[in-house]
């Protein structure tokens, strides 16, 4: 479910855009960007455990 969060927040931002709610659109896009930053930081600093 957590991996779907950026896609759902982007969908919500697009919905706000189509309805013409500019302040909500900008806040939702910022929230989506923050989710992507946290997600990338987690994957860049996580120990890669590969068993060969």
Predicted model as a PDB file, atoms N, CA, C, CB and O in Angstrom, pLDDT in the B-factor column:
MODEL        1                                                                  
ATOM      1  N   UNK A   1       0.817  -1.195   0.000  1.00 67.00           N  
ATOM      2  CA  UNK A   1       0.000   0.000   0.000  1.00 67.00           C  
ATOM      3  C   UNK A   1       0.862   1.261   0.000  1.00 67.00           C  
ATOM      4  CB  UNK A   1      -0.930  -0.003   1.201  1.00 67.00           C  
ATOM      5  O   UNK A   1       0.498   2.254  -0.628  1.00 67.00           O  
ATOM      6  N   UNK A   2       1.973   1.234   0.680  1.00 73.00           N  
ATOM      7  CA  UNK A   2       2.830   2.412   0.772  1.00 73.00           C  
ATOM      8  C   UNK A   2       3.390   2.766  -0.602  1.00 73.00           C  
ATOM      9  CB  UNK A   2       3.977   2.173   1.776  1.00 73.00           C  
ATOM     10  O   UNK A   2       3.580   3.946  -0.899  1.00 73.00           O  
ATOM     11  N   UNK A   3       3.656   1.780  -1.438  1.00 80.00           N  
ATOM     12  CA  UNK A   3       4.213   2.051  -2.758  1.00 80.00           C  
ATOM     13  C   UNK A   3       3.181   2.691  -3.687  1.00 80.00           C  
ATOM     14  CB  UNK A   3       4.742   0.761  -3.377  1.00 80.00           C  
ATOM     15  O   UNK A   3       3.557   3.268  -4.708  1.00 80.00           O  
ATOM     16  N   UNK A   4       1.911   2.605  -3.364  1.00 89.00           N  
ATOM     17  CA  UNK A   4       0.865   3.234  -4.169  1.00 89.00           C  
ATOM     18  C   UNK A   4       0.624   4.684  -3.764  1.00 89.00           C  
ATOM     19  CB  UNK A   4      -0.428   2.448  -4.049  1.00 89.00           C  
ATOM     20  O   UNK A   4      -0.053   5.415  -4.487  1.00 89.00           O  
ATOM     21  N   UNK A   5       1.162   5.114  -2.627  1.00 90.00           N  
ATOM     22  CA  UNK A   5       0.889   6.442  -2.101  1.00 90.00           C  
ATOM     23  C   UNK A   5       1.282   7.576  -3.051  1.00 90.00           C  
ATOM     24  CB  UNK A   5       1.604   6.613  -0.804  1.00 90.00           C  
ATOM     25  O   UNK A   5       0.489   8.503  -3.216  1.00 90.00           O  
ATOM     26  N   UNK A   6       2.466   7.557  -3.687  1.00 90.00           N  
ATOM     27  CA  UNK A   6       2.774   8.657  -4.607  1.00 90.00           C  
ATOM     28  C   UNK A   6       1.838   8.698  -5.814  1.00 90.00           C  
ATOM     29  CB  UNK A   6       4.207   8.540  -5.084  1.00 90.00           C  
ATOM     30  O   UNK A   6       1.512   9.776  -6.312  1.00 90.00           O  
ATOM     31  N   UNK A   7       1.414   7.545  -6.275  1.00 92.00           N  
ATOM     32  CA  UNK A   7       0.513   7.506  -7.422  1.00 92.00           C  
ATOM     33  C   UNK A   7      -0.880   8.012  -7.044  1.00 92.00           C  
ATOM     34  CB  UNK A   7       0.425   6.080  -7.980  1.00 92.00           C  
ATOM     35  O   UNK A   7      -1.531   8.700  -7.830  1.00 92.00           O  
ATOM     36  N   UNK A   8      -1.321   7.676  -5.862  1.00 95.00           N  
ATOM     37  CA  UNK A   8      -2.622   8.157  -5.407  1.00 95.00           C  
ATOM     38  C   UNK A   8      -2.604   9.660  -5.135  1.00 95.00           C  
ATOM     39  CB  UNK A   8      -3.049   7.408  -4.151  1.00 95.00           C  
ATOM     40  O   UNK A   8      -3.570  10.360  -5.438  1.00 95.00           O  
ATOM     41  N   UNK A   9      -1.514  10.149  -4.569  1.00 95.00           N  
ATOM     42  CA  UNK A   9      -1.440  11.591  -4.316  1.00 95.00           C  
ATOM     43  C   UNK A   9      -1.314  12.363  -5.628  1.00 95.00           C  
ATOM     44  CB  UNK A   9      -0.250  11.917  -3.389  1.00 95.00           C  
ATOM     45  O   UNK A   9      -1.860  13.461  -5.738  1.00 95.00           O  
ATOM     46  N   UNK A  10      -0.613  11.824  -6.620  1.00 94.00           N  
ATOM     47  CA  UNK A  10      -0.545  12.476  -7.930  1.00 94.00           C  
ATOM     48  C   UNK A  10      -1.912  12.467  -8.605  1.00 94.00           C  
ATOM     49  CB  UNK A  10       0.496  11.780  -8.827  1.00 94.00           C  
ATOM     50  O   UNK A  10      -2.294  13.445  -9.248  1.00 94.00           O  
ATOM     51  N   UNK A  11      -2.644  11.373  -8.462  1.00 96.00           N  
ATOM     52  CA  UNK A  11      -3.998  11.309  -9.009  1.00 96.00           C  
ATOM     53  C   UNK A  11      -4.902  12.336  -8.339  1.00 96.00           C  
ATOM     54  CB  UNK A  11      -4.581   9.901  -8.838  1.00 96.00           C  
ATOM     55  O   UNK A  11      -5.727  12.971  -8.996  1.00 96.00           O  
ATOM     56  N   UNK A  12      -4.746  12.493  -7.046  1.00 96.00           N  
ATOM     57  CA  UNK A  12      -5.522  13.491  -6.314  1.00 96.00           C  
ATOM     58  C   UNK A  12      -5.152  14.907  -6.775  1.00 96.00           C  
ATOM     59  CB  UNK A  12      -5.292  13.343  -4.793  1.00 96.00           C  
ATOM     60  O   UNK A  12      -6.025  15.767  -6.899  1.00 96.00           O  
ATOM     61  N   UNK A  13      -3.878  15.146  -7.024  1.00 95.00           N  
ATOM     62  CA  UNK A  13      -3.444  16.459  -7.515  1.00 95.00           C  
ATOM     63  C   UNK A  13      -4.024  16.742  -8.898  1.00 95.00           C  
ATOM     64  CB  UNK A  13      -1.906  16.536  -7.562  1.00 95.00           C  
ATOM     65  O   UNK A  13      -4.446  17.865  -9.177  1.00 95.00           O  
ATOM     66  N   UNK A  14      -4.047  15.747  -9.748  1.00 96.00           N  
ATOM     67  CA  UNK A  14      -4.642  15.919 -11.079  1.00 96.00           C  
ATOM     68  C   UNK A  14      -6.137  16.198 -10.957  1.00 96.00           C  
ATOM     69  CB  UNK A  14      -4.402  14.664 -11.955  1.00 96.00           C  
ATOM     70  O   UNK A  14      -6.682  17.019 -11.695  1.00 96.00           O  
ATOM     71  N   UNK A  15      -6.783  15.531 -10.043  1.00 97.00           N  
ATOM     72  CA  UNK A  15      -8.226  15.761  -9.829  1.00 97.00           C  
ATOM     73  C   UNK A  15      -8.483  17.190  -9.358  1.00 97.00           C  
ATOM     74  CB  UNK A  15      -8.792  14.756  -8.794  1.00 97.00           C  
ATOM     75  O   UNK A  15      -9.418  17.844  -9.821  1.00 97.00           O  
ATOM     76  N   UNK A  16      -7.643  17.674  -8.428  1.00 96.00           N  
ATOM     77  CA  UNK A  16      -7.777  19.064  -7.975  1.00 96.00           C  
ATOM     78  C   UNK A  16      -7.522  20.039  -9.132  1.00 96.00           C  
ATOM     79  CB  UNK A  16      -6.797  19.349  -6.809  1.00 96.00           C  
ATOM     80  O   UNK A  16      -8.171  21.080  -9.222  1.00 96.00           O  
ATOM     81  N   UNK A  17      -6.580  19.700 -10.008  1.00 96.00           N  
ATOM     82  CA  UNK A  17      -6.288  20.551 -11.154  1.00 96.00           C  
ATOM     83  C   UNK A  17      -7.492  20.650 -12.077  1.00 96.00           C  
ATOM     84  CB  UNK A  17      -5.079  20.019 -11.919  1.00 96.00           C  
ATOM     85  O   UNK A  17      -7.844  21.738 -12.534  1.00 96.00           O  
ATOM     86  N   UNK A  18      -8.118  19.518 -12.349  1.00 97.00           N  
ATOM     87  CA  UNK A  18      -9.277  19.518 -13.239  1.00 97.00           C  
ATOM     88  C   UNK A  18     -10.469  20.257 -12.636  1.00 97.00           C  
ATOM     89  CB  UNK A  18      -9.673  18.093 -13.573  1.00 97.00           C  
ATOM     90  O   UNK A  18     -11.304  20.793 -13.364  1.00 97.00           O  
ATOM     91  N   UNK A  19     -10.545  20.285 -11.317  1.00 96.00           N  
ATOM     92  CA  UNK A  19     -11.641  21.007 -10.662  1.00 96.00           C  
ATOM     93  C   UNK A  19     -11.340  22.491 -10.489  1.00 96.00           C  
ATOM     94  CB  UNK A  19     -11.932  20.391  -9.309  1.00 96.00           C  
ATOM     95  O   UNK A  19     -12.228  23.268 -10.141  1.00 96.00           O  
ATOM     96  N   UNK A  20     -10.086  22.889 -10.733  1.00 95.00           N  
ATOM     97  CA  UNK A  20      -9.723  24.294 -10.666  1.00 95.00           C  
ATOM     98  C   UNK A  20      -9.325  24.787  -9.292  1.00 95.00           C  
ATOM     99  CB  UNK A  20     -10.837  25.101 -11.149  1.00 95.00           C  
ATOM    100  O   UNK A  20      -9.320  25.994  -9.050  1.00 95.00           O  
ATOM    101  N   UNK A  21      -8.991  23.877  -8.382  1.00 93.00           N  
ATOM    102  CA  UNK A  21      -8.551  24.257  -7.032  1.00 93.00           C  
ATOM    103  C   UNK A  21      -7.032  24.384  -7.009  1.00 93.00           C  
ATOM    104  CB  UNK A  21      -9.026  23.216  -5.975  1.00 93.00           C  
ATOM    105  O   UNK A  21      -6.323  23.440  -6.659  1.00 93.00           O  
ATOM    106  N   UNK A  22      -6.545  25.563  -7.385  1.00 95.00           N  
ATOM    107  CA  UNK A  22      -5.102  25.757  -7.497  1.00 95.00           C  
ATOM    108  C   UNK A  22      -4.343  25.580  -6.185  1.00 95.00           C  
ATOM    109  CB  UNK A  22      -4.830  27.115  -8.035  1.00 95.00           C  
ATOM    110  O   UNK A  22      -3.308  24.914  -6.198  1.00 95.00           O  
ATOM    111  N   UNK A  23      -4.787  26.133  -5.048  1.00 95.00           N  
ATOM    112  CA  UNK A  23      -4.009  25.955  -3.805  1.00 95.00           C  
ATOM    113  C   UNK A  23      -3.899  24.481  -3.383  1.00 95.00           C  
ATOM    114  CB  UNK A  23      -4.650  26.763  -2.670  1.00 95.00           C  
ATOM    115  O   UNK A  23      -2.838  24.037  -2.943  1.00 95.00           O  
ATOM    116  N   UNK A  24      -4.984  23.737  -3.517  1.00 96.00           N  
ATOM    117  CA  UNK A  24      -4.939  22.315  -3.166  1.00 96.00           C  
ATOM    118  C   UNK A  24      -4.047  21.540  -4.131  1.00 96.00           C  
ATOM    119  CB  UNK A  24      -6.353  21.718  -3.164  1.00 96.00           C  
ATOM    120  O   UNK A  24      -3.369  20.592  -3.735  1.00 96.00           O  
ATOM    121  N   UNK A  25      -4.053  21.946  -5.392  1.00 96.00           N  
ATOM    122  CA  UNK A  25      -3.205  21.290  -6.389  1.00 96.00           C  
ATOM    123  C   UNK A  25      -1.728  21.463  -6.037  1.00 96.00           C  
ATOM    124  CB  UNK A  25      -3.488  21.857  -7.795  1.00 96.00           C  
ATOM    125  O   UNK A  25      -0.961  20.501  -6.060  1.00 96.00           O  
ATOM    126  N   UNK A  26      -1.343  22.684  -5.713  1.00 96.00           N  
ATOM    127  CA  UNK A  26       0.064  22.948  -5.394  1.00 96.00           C  
ATOM    128  C   UNK A  26       0.483  22.198  -4.131  1.00 96.00           C  
ATOM    129  CB  UNK A  26       0.302  24.460  -5.216  1.00 96.00           C  
ATOM    130  O   UNK A  26       1.568  21.619  -4.085  1.00 96.00           O  
ATOM    131  N   UNK A  27      -0.367  22.206  -3.116  1.00 96.00           N  
ATOM    132  CA  UNK A  27      -0.041  21.477  -1.875  1.00 96.00           C  
ATOM    133  C   UNK A  27       0.074  19.974  -2.115  1.00 96.00           C  
ATOM    134  CB  UNK A  27      -1.108  21.746  -0.803  1.00 96.00           C  
ATOM    135  O   UNK A  27       0.942  19.314  -1.544  1.00 96.00           O  
ATOM    136  N   UNK A  28      -0.799  19.439  -2.958  1.00 96.00           N  
ATOM    137  CA  UNK A  28      -0.761  17.997  -3.217  1.00 96.00           C  
ATOM    138  C   UNK A  28       0.468  17.619  -4.029  1.00 96.00           C  
ATOM    139  CB  UNK A  28      -2.030  17.549  -3.950  1.00 96.00           C  
ATOM    140  O   UNK A  28       1.063  16.567  -3.793  1.00 96.00           O  
ATOM    141  N   UNK A  29       0.865  18.472  -4.998  1.00 96.00           N  
ATOM    142  CA  UNK A  29       2.081  18.184  -5.749  1.00 96.00           C  
ATOM    143  C   UNK A  29       3.315  18.273  -4.859  1.00 96.00           C  
ATOM    144  CB  UNK A  29       2.215  19.144  -6.926  1.00 96.00           C  
ATOM    145  O   UNK A  29       4.245  17.481  -5.017  1.00 96.00           O  
ATOM    146  N   UNK A  30       3.338  19.219  -3.931  1.00 96.00           N  
ATOM    147  CA  UNK A  30       4.457  19.310  -2.987  1.00 96.00           C  
ATOM    148  C   UNK A  30       4.498  18.066  -2.105  1.00 96.00           C  
ATOM    149  CB  UNK A  30       4.339  20.586  -2.114  1.00 96.00           C  
ATOM    150  O   UNK A  30       5.570  17.522  -1.839  1.00 96.00           O  
ATOM    151  N   UNK A  31       3.318  17.614  -1.649  1.00 95.00           N  
ATOM    152  CA  UNK A  31       3.240  16.397  -0.845  1.00 95.00           C  
ATOM    153  C   UNK A  31       3.748  15.194  -1.640  1.00 95.00           C  
ATOM    154  CB  UNK A  31       1.793  16.155  -0.372  1.00 95.00           C  
ATOM    155  O   UNK A  31       4.471  14.358  -1.098  1.00 95.00           O  
ATOM    156  N   UNK A  32       3.381  15.098  -2.914  1.00 95.00           N  
ATOM    157  CA  UNK A  32       3.850  14.006  -3.766  1.00 95.00           C  
ATOM    158  C   UNK A  32       5.365  14.054  -3.926  1.00 95.00           C  
ATOM    159  CB  UNK A  32       3.171  14.068  -5.140  1.00 95.00           C  
ATOM    160  O   UNK A  32       6.032  13.020  -3.881  1.00 95.00           O  
ATOM    161  N   UNK A  33       5.905  15.252  -4.111  1.00 95.00           N  
ATOM    162  CA  UNK A  33       7.354  15.402  -4.249  1.00 95.00           C  
ATOM    163  C   UNK A  33       8.086  14.985  -2.978  1.00 95.00           C  
ATOM    164  CB  UNK A  33       7.704  16.845  -4.598  1.00 95.00           C  
ATOM    165  O   UNK A  33       9.140  14.354  -3.044  1.00 95.00           O  
ATOM    166  N   UNK A  34       7.531  15.335  -1.827  1.00 95.00           N  
ATOM    167  CA  UNK A  34       8.130  14.936  -0.544  1.00 95.00           C  
ATOM    168  C   UNK A  34       8.098  13.419  -0.393  1.00 95.00           C  
ATOM    169  CB  UNK A  34       7.387  15.606   0.641  1.00 95.00           C  
ATOM    170  O   UNK A  34       9.059  12.825   0.096  1.00 95.00           O  
ATOM    171  N   UNK A  35       7.010  12.791  -0.806  1.00 93.00           N  
ATOM    172  CA  UNK A  35       6.920  11.323  -0.755  1.00 93.00           C  
ATOM    173  C   UNK A  35       8.026  10.711  -1.615  1.00 93.00           C  
ATOM    174  CB  UNK A  35       5.519  10.832  -1.240  1.00 93.00           C  
ATOM    175  O   UNK A  35       8.692   9.766  -1.191  1.00 93.00           O  
ATOM    176  N   UNK A  36       8.223  11.252  -2.832  1.00 92.00           N  
ATOM    177  CA  UNK A  36       9.278  10.737  -3.698  1.00 92.00           C  
ATOM    178  C   UNK A  36      10.661  10.927  -3.076  1.00 92.00           C  
ATOM    179  CB  UNK A  36       9.220  11.422  -5.057  1.00 92.00           C  
ATOM    180  O   UNK A  36      11.509  10.041  -3.181  1.00 92.00           O  
ATOM    181  N   UNK A  37      10.896  12.059  -2.435  1.00 93.00           N  
ATOM    182  CA  UNK A  37      12.190  12.291  -1.794  1.00 93.00           C  
ATOM    183  C   UNK A  37      12.444  11.307  -0.657  1.00 93.00           C  
ATOM    184  CB  UNK A  37      12.267  13.718  -1.269  1.00 93.00           C  
ATOM    185  O   UNK A  37      13.540  10.761  -0.536  1.00 93.00           O  
ATOM    186  N   UNK A  38      11.427  11.083   0.175  1.00 92.00           N  
ATOM    187  CA  UNK A  38      11.569  10.128   1.280  1.00 92.00           C  
ATOM    188  C   UNK A  38      11.786   8.729   0.743  1.00 92.00           C  
ATOM    189  CB  UNK A  38      10.332  10.157   2.193  1.00 92.00           C  
ATOM    190  O   UNK A  38      12.606   7.978   1.271  1.00 92.00           O  
ATOM    191  N   UNK A  39      11.062   8.375  -0.297  1.00 90.00           N  
ATOM    192  CA  UNK A  39      11.160   7.059  -0.914  1.00 90.00           C  
ATOM    193  C   UNK A  39      12.556   6.840  -1.504  1.00 90.00           C  
ATOM    194  CB  UNK A  39      10.087   6.897  -2.003  1.00 90.00           C  
ATOM    195  O   UNK A  39      13.152   5.779  -1.321  1.00 90.00           O  
ATOM    196  N   UNK A  40      13.075   7.854  -2.218  1.00 89.00           N  
ATOM    197  CA  UNK A  40      14.410   7.727  -2.797  1.00 89.00           C  
ATOM    198  C   UNK A  40      15.476   7.652  -1.716  1.00 89.00           C  
ATOM    199  CB  UNK A  40      14.698   8.895  -3.731  1.00 89.00           C  
ATOM    200  O   UNK A  40      16.424   6.876  -1.837  1.00 89.00           O  
ATOM    201  N   UNK A  41      15.334   8.450  -0.661  1.00 90.00           N  
ATOM    202  CA  UNK A  41      16.317   8.418   0.426  1.00 90.00           C  
ATOM    203  C   UNK A  41      16.336   7.040   1.090  1.00 90.00           C  
ATOM    204  CB  UNK A  41      16.003   9.512   1.474  1.00 90.00           C  
ATOM    205  O   UNK A  41      17.402   6.515   1.413  1.00 90.00           O  
ATOM    206  N   UNK A  42      15.173   6.470   1.285  1.00 87.00           N  
ATOM    207  CA  UNK A  42      15.107   5.140   1.899  1.00 87.00           C  
ATOM    208  C   UNK A  42      15.814   4.107   1.024  1.00 87.00           C  
ATOM    209  CB  UNK A  42      13.638   4.724   2.133  1.00 87.00           C  
ATOM    210  O   UNK A  42      16.588   3.294   1.529  1.00 87.00           O  
ATOM    211  N   UNK A  43      15.558   4.134  -0.273  1.00 84.00           N  
ATOM    212  CA  UNK A  43      16.148   3.132  -1.153  1.00 84.00           C  
ATOM    213  C   UNK A  43      17.626   3.377  -1.419  1.00 84.00           C  
ATOM    214  CB  UNK A  43      15.403   3.097  -2.457  1.00 84.00           C  
ATOM    215  O   UNK A  43      18.357   2.434  -1.723  1.00 84.00           O  
ATOM    216  N   UNK A  44      18.081   4.620  -1.311  1.00 87.00           N  
ATOM    217  CA  UNK A  44      19.509   4.887  -1.522  1.00 87.00           C  
ATOM    218  C   UNK A  44      20.340   4.542  -0.299  1.00 87.00           C  
ATOM    219  CB  UNK A  44      19.722   6.346  -1.887  1.00 87.00           C  
ATOM    220  O   UNK A  44      21.528   4.246  -0.429  1.00 87.00           O  
ATOM    221  N   UNK A  45      19.741   4.573   0.892  1.00 89.00           N  
ATOM    222  CA  UNK A  45      20.511   4.315   2.103  1.00 89.00           C  
ATOM    223  C   UNK A  45      20.255   2.928   2.691  1.00 89.00           C  
ATOM    224  CB  UNK A  45      20.197   5.365   3.134  1.00 89.00           C  
ATOM    225  O   UNK A  45      20.911   2.534   3.655  1.00 89.00           O  
ATOM    226  N   UNK A  46      19.318   2.194   2.125  1.00 83.00           N  
ATOM    227  CA  UNK A  46      19.004   0.854   2.619  1.00 83.00           C  
ATOM    228  C   UNK A  46      20.104  -0.127   2.210  1.00 83.00           C  
ATOM    229  CB  UNK A  46      17.629   0.381   2.084  1.00 83.00           C  
ATOM    230  O   UNK A  46      20.668  -0.029   1.120  1.00 83.00           O  
ATOM    231  N   UNK A  47      20.392  -1.060   3.092  1.00 84.00           N  
ATOM    232  CA  UNK A  47      21.384  -2.080   2.777  1.00 84.00           C  
ATOM    233  C   UNK A  47      20.801  -3.059   1.775  1.00 84.00           C  
ATOM    234  CB  UNK A  47      21.847  -2.817   4.053  1.00 84.00           C  
ATOM    235  O   UNK A  47      19.723  -3.613   1.993  1.00 84.00           O  
ATOM    236  N   UNK A  48      21.505  -3.271   0.686  1.00 78.00           N  
ATOM    237  CA  UNK A  48      21.048  -4.160  -0.364  1.00 78.00           C  
ATOM    238  C   UNK A  48      21.464  -5.582   0.005  1.00 78.00           C  
ATOM    239  CB  UNK A  48      21.624  -3.739  -1.756  1.00 78.00           C  
ATOM    240  O   UNK A  48      22.647  -5.922  -0.025  1.00 78.00           O  
ATOM    241  N   UNK A  49      20.500  -6.385   0.344  1.00 79.00           N  
ATOM    242  CA  UNK A  49      20.815  -7.763   0.747  1.00 79.00           C  
ATOM    243  C   UNK A  49      20.527  -8.715  -0.401  1.00 79.00           C  
ATOM    244  CB  UNK A  49      20.005  -8.174   2.004  1.00 79.00           C  
ATOM    245  O   UNK A  49      19.385  -9.103  -0.649  1.00 79.00           O  
ATOM    246  N   UNK A  50      21.593  -9.075  -1.088  1.00 77.00           N  
ATOM    247  CA  UNK A  50      21.486 -10.017  -2.206  1.00 77.00           C  
ATOM    248  C   UNK A  50      22.216 -11.286  -1.812  1.00 77.00           C  
ATOM    249  CB  UNK A  50      22.074  -9.414  -3.533  1.00 77.00           C  
ATOM    250  O   UNK A  50      23.380 -11.251  -1.415  1.00 77.00           O  
ATOM    251  N   UNK A  51      21.531 -12.388  -1.926  1.00 72.00           N  
ATOM    252  CA  UNK A  51      22.187 -13.656  -1.607  1.00 72.00           C  
ATOM    253  C   UNK A  51      22.595 -14.322  -2.918  1.00 72.00           C  
ATOM    254  CB  UNK A  51      21.246 -14.593  -0.764  1.00 72.00           C  
ATOM    255  O   UNK A  51      21.758 -14.614  -3.773  1.00 72.00           O  
ATOM    256  N   UNK A  52      23.868 -14.547  -3.052  1.00 69.00           N  
ATOM    257  CA  UNK A  52      24.377 -15.182  -4.276  1.00 69.00           C  
ATOM    258  C   UNK A  52      24.753 -16.602  -4.033  1.00 69.00           C  
ATOM    259  CB  UNK A  52      25.565 -14.433  -4.819  1.00 69.00           C  
ATOM    260  O   UNK A  52      25.200 -17.288  -4.952  1.00 69.00           O  
TER     261      UNK A  52                                                      
ENDMDL                                                                          
END                                                                             
